[in-house]
Amino acid sequence: MDDRKAGGEDVFALLRSVVDVLESSHTLTPSGAVVQYHDPLDLETLLDFKLGDETSADQLMDLISKTVKFSVRTSHPLFFNQLYGGTDPFGLAGAVVSEALNTSAYTHEVAPVFSLSEREVLKASLKLVGFDDGDGIFSPGGSISNMYGIVLSRFRRFPDSKKDGVYGLPTLVIYTSQDVSRKIDTLSMYFLFNYFNRLLVHSQSHYSVTKGANWLGLGTSNVVKIESDARGKMIPSKLEEAIRNSISEGKIPLIVNCTSGTTVLGAFDPLEEIAKICEAHGIWMHVDGLLKSCNMAGATYLFQPDKMYDPSYDSGDLSVQCGRKVDSFKLWTLWKYRGNCALGELVDHAVEMANYFLDTIRNRPGFRLVLDEFETTNVCFWFIPPRLRDCDETEDWWSQIHKVGPALKKKLVESGDMMIGYQPLEHRNLKNFFRMVVTCHPPRTKSDMDSAVGLIEKYGNQL
Amino acid sequence: MDDRKAGGEDVFALLRSVVDVLESSHTLTPSGAVVQYHDPLDLETLLDFKLGDETSADQLMDLISKTVKFSVRTSHPLFFNQLYGGTDPFGLAGAVVSEALNTSAYTHEVAPVFSLSEREVLKASLKLVGFDDGDGIFSPGGSISNMYGIVLSRFRRFPDSKKDGVYGLPTLVIYTSQDVSRKIDTLSMYFLFNYFNRLLVHSQSHYSVTKGANWLGLGTSNVVKIESDARGKMIPSKLEEAIRNSISEGKIPLIVNCTSGTTVLGAFDPLEEIAKICEAHGIWMHVDGLLKSCNMAGATYLFQPDKMYDPSYDSGDLSVQCGRKVDSFKLWTLWKYRGNCALGELVDHAVEMANYFLDTIRNRPGFRLVLDEFETTNVCFWFIPPRLRDCDETEDWWSQIHKVGPALKKKLVESGDMMIGYQPLEHRNLKNFFRMVVTCHPPRTKSDMDSAVGLIEKYGNQL
């Protein structure tokens, strides 16, 4: 076999070239545009995506350069879009190591170091939220994590459903806030744990809860959305009322999905009051040590009792997956380097910058806040172009404001100056508004926040 | 904020140090041991896993060096363990890019290049299996993929179950082979597609199907295991019989999970015969274009109709996840570089090496094959130490053979010379045997395969 087939390439020269490309394009220390945006059809003319024939290593490096060039720079300080943010360098170092080793996390035998670092990340995380003897598993995102929660609650209440399915059961009801909720990634979740120093139940959202209800055979119509207050926090008395309604209809309240930082408004549900209601009705609110018996399927070819080490170090049977990427390792490397204090300060700093932005726009012409105060680092606001200021706020006026989001976003993205999300909140009859999401990486400066305000005005005033 | 908190470190110097560590430790071009094995408790004394206080960058690099040192080298030619293998350098290059950019794959807006490269990987893959207008999504592993299949089959047959749950439905039955099946990762699946040039249904296993039946509310007892022939292939007449039994019990046959390369014996179910049975009974056998309507939950904050581009480029609503890692990109980079031909040849070569190993041990003293022929690159065999040869094969003899697997594995791992899996197959009453898994990376040589035979004899003859 020649080198192309045999994998005899100089791997490390290749990796160094990739690092060179990342450096020369300022991927992680950005200057210049947040994104060089092109429509899908245009982009297809700029990169040859087609697979089939081989290319040279130089051609591939050119494609990699273009990939970096035309991708979104999530590490740019003016990337304020939803759901994710920049890269922590020490997390990236861990990610490169785990990708290079190509380890799967299901048994200690094949993942000796990674199985122990995952245990430590879980242990340290549990300590932050005050669980002395909890257990956990890293899962690929919030939607799957929510399904774990629902499956665990079902197993606790109806252990036979694992074997028999849910056919014979009464209808099971899932309660969640009517406000679409934030999908906090694991990392920011732990940062937030530290900052707010209170018990946070894993991220929820009725978007992902609805998907989970479908997948798990419980039905999307059995997700009951509980009314929230002006800030977006679930109203305990409404939950209590919904639970009583379910019971009177012969249904069984199964689980309350609490939200600690809703997706849009960043609200925290009143966990302690909800906990009391859950306790009174025997409803699942949080995850405990049932993971193993709930998920285990005990593949004999993986989890033999005759191992050369204590098989309790294998995590595969806790997971609904089998092989898993060692996603915890990058969290371990960055946490190891930064330590609890610096992580806490990163969160403090993000909150400070969000508050600075909030104070800057609070009474500024053209800006209107969706809420007076926000509980996380999300700041939601409308921008009102000069021609629409001091007008009667009729239905027509609001429908014009609704169009400002897409139009201003288009200008910001086409110029490459900044990325920020917008969305309506239909159940509150709120037209498209912007959502500034301030993450820990990269840490923002006041000058970054001022730039954001300036850019919104620059393009918004033209609309 | 100081640098530690602000992320002002020299990212690229750090990445180059990581590449240096990978190179100096021969991670991807291994010489020396497959693993430097330590028991969990010993390993905890060799690395300080504890999280809490900060460490210096030098201390972290030292921990990273030790992580590499004490991890399993999956790119070593004598790593023959189950489920995964070595790293393709061009795939690694793609992985580093996608980790550095930290992109999530749910909308074209935030993942412009990656959304197009994923489409191309899906298109090229579908072409290999002969689907002209299929669709797909990258999911985090075989277990989740199997759940997609089951959810799709349920939605096609009972679309209202998405909304109502499965409470009112008759019991739904899932059929799968009694042989625990291979969890083919996406990559090797596509390689195998190419090699075998036939329709392969996505990887199945009753281990993961059982987990899926639990999660999806269908119940593990409604997974019916169909008897397989001597080679491990599902017997169509037994499937037909099981389907008739389900119907006579008032149950509904929902899906047949076919297996193309069982986990242990590497058997391919007779897909065409099974397809005829499925067609006759209206049972789901494969995945088609229902992905969207089945999974969609339409979060308005992500999938607005008023976007600046065609929202059909967003993939988030196809997935049960929301944010997803851009796992397809590393497949795109390596496929782009190598091209169809070289990928096909890599598979041919892996099959050739597995067959060379098979021929070498076929009549060799001390080796006994579990099957005469194997359909994938798995080769299953017992090793019989000299003291147990030419003895009566009593129950006691077999119980001694059963102990050879763990004992020989222990010696191979403690010496660090080689890693290979072993397991029993209980439903066939087969005692612990070895399973040589030959993967595409690193491409093995005849000399590697001879070394494997030699090492098994060296340590096995002492037992």
Interface residues (C-beta under 8 A of the other chain):
Chain A: M1 R4 K5 A6 G7 E9 V11 F12 L14 L15 R16 S17 V18 V19 V21 L22 E23 T27 L28 T29 V35 Y37 H38 D39 P40 L43 E44 L47 F49 K50 L51 G52 D53 E54 T55 A57 L60 L63 I64 K66 T67 V68 F70 S71 V72 R73 T74 S75 N81 Q82 L83 Y84 G85 G86 T87 D88 P89 F90 L92 A93 G94 A95 V96 V97 E99 A100 L101 N102 T103 S104 Y106 H108 E109 V110 A111 P112 V113 F114 S115 L116 S117 R119 E120 V121 K123 A124 P140 G141 G142 S143 I144 M147 V151 R154 S161 K162 K163 D164 G165 V166 Y167 L169 T171 L172 V180 K183 D185 S205 Y207 S208 T210 K211 G212 A213 N214 W215 L216 G217 L218 G219 T220 S221 N222 T263 V264 C294 N295 A297 A299 T300 Y301 L302 Q304 D306 K307 M308 Y309 D310 Y313 V320 Q321 C322 G323 R324 K325 F329 W332 T333 W335 K336 Y337 R338 G339 N340 C341 A342 E345 L346 H349 K403 G405 P406 K409 K410 V413 E414 M419 G421 Y422 Q423 P424 E426 N432 R435 H441 P442 P443
Chain B: M1 R4 K5 A6 G7 E9 V11 F12 L14 L15 R16 S17 V18 V19 V21 L22 E23 T27 L28 T29 V35 Y37 H38 D39 P40 L43 E44 L47 F49 K50 L51 G52 D53 E54 T55 A57 L60 L63 I64 K66 T67 V68 F70 S71 V72 R73 T74 S75 N81 Q82 L83 Y84 G85 G86 T87 D88 P89 F90 L92 A93 G94 A95 V96 V97 E99 A100 L101 N102 T103 S104 Y106 H108 E109 V110 A111 P112 V113 F114 S115 L116 S117 R119 E120 V121 K123 A124 P140 G141 G142 S143 I144 M147 V151 R154 S161 K162 K163 D164 G165 V166 Y167 L169 T171 L172 V180 K183 D185 S205 Y207 S208 T210 K211 G212 A213 N214 W215 L216 G217 L218 G219 T220 S221 N222 T263 V264 C294 N295 A297 A299 T300 Y301 L302 Q304 D306 K307 M308 Y309 D310 Y313 V320 Q321 C322 G323 R324 K325 F329 W332 T333 W335 K336 Y337 R338 G339 N340 C341 A342 E345 L346 H349 K403 G405 P406 K409 K410 V413 M419 G421 Y422 Q423 P424 E426 N432 R435 H441 P442 P443
